[in-house]
C-alpha cells in the first residue's frame, strides 16, 4: 500500500520534495493555522527567500523561509519549511518535517539568499 502524499514539489536545485499526508495531519494540532497555507509551503520550497542548513551536518536538514505569504496577523512573518534529504538511487529526495510561521530566521548557516 502506498502512502498518501499531500504534495510534491521541486526545490530550487530540482530535487524532489514531498509532504506526506500522515506528517501533515500529525503536525496540525500544533499549527492549525497552516491548513490554509499548503500552496504557500510549496512555494516556499520552490522559491525561497532564504535557505539555511542545520549546523549539525549529520541531519542533512535544510530550512526554507519565505516572507510575504502570510495573511492577517501572520502578514509580517516568514513561512518556515524544514526538509530532511536522503540519498537514493535517483539522487536526493526531501521529506517535509512540518511548516509553520516564524518571526525571524532560525539557527543554521545561510546557504542561499534571494537577491
N, C-alpha and C positions, 0 to 999 in steps of 0.2 A: 504494500500500500504506500503510495507516495504522500509526502507531507504537503499540506496546502500552503501555497506561497501567497502572501499579501501583496508583495510587489517585487519586481526585478528591475534593475536599472544598471547602467554602466557608470563607473566613476570617471573622473577626468582623464585617467590613463587607459580607459577602455576595459577595465576589469569588471566582471560581473559581480554585482552586489544584490543580495536578496534579503527580504524580511519575511520570515516565516510567520504564518497566522498564529501559531501557538505562542511565539515570543511576543508578538503584538498584544495578544489577549492577556498574557501574564503580566505585562507592564501597565496596562490600562488603569488598574486600581491606583497606582502611584501617580499617573499622569493622565487623568481623564480628559483634560483639556486638549489632548493631542488627537482625539477622534476626528476632528475637522482639519487635520494638518498632514494627512498621509501624502498627498501630492507635493506639499512643501518639503517634506522629508526627502522624497525622491529628488527634488530639485536641488536640495542642499548637498546631496551626494554627487550629483552630476555636475553641478556648477557652484561649488563652494566659494565663500569669500576667504575662508581660512581653512588650511589643513594642518593638523598637528599630529605628531606621533608620540605615543607614550614614551616616557623616559626609560621604562622597563622594556627593553627591546625583545624580551622573550615572549611578550604577549602579541606582537605584531598587530597592535590596535591603532587605527587612525581615527581621529576625531574631526568630523566635518562641521563647519559653522557657516551659517548664512544669516545675515541681518536683513530686516525689512519685510519679512514674510508674515510676521505676527499681526494680529488684529486686536483692537481694544486695548486692554491693559498689557498685552504682550507686544504691542507695536514697536517698542524700542529694544526688544530682546533678540538674541540670536536663537536660531534653532540649532541644537547640537545633536549630531548623529554619530555615536561611536560604532565603528565597524571593525570586526576581527577578521583578518585574512588568513587563509590556509592555502598552502601549495597543493595543487592537484596535478594530474597528468596533463590538463588543459591550461595550466597557468594558475595564477592566484584567483581565488574566489572569496568574496567577502560576505559576512553574515552581520546584519544589523543587530546590535545588542539591545538598543532601545532608542528613543528620541524624545527630546524634551526642550523646554526653553531654558536659556541661560542668560544672565545679565552681562557676563563677560567671558572671555576665553578662559579655559581651564588650564591645568598644568600640562606641560608637554613642550616639545620642540616644534616650532613652526617650520614645516617643510614646503609650504606653498602658500602664497597670498595673492588674491586678485589685485591687479594694479589698475 
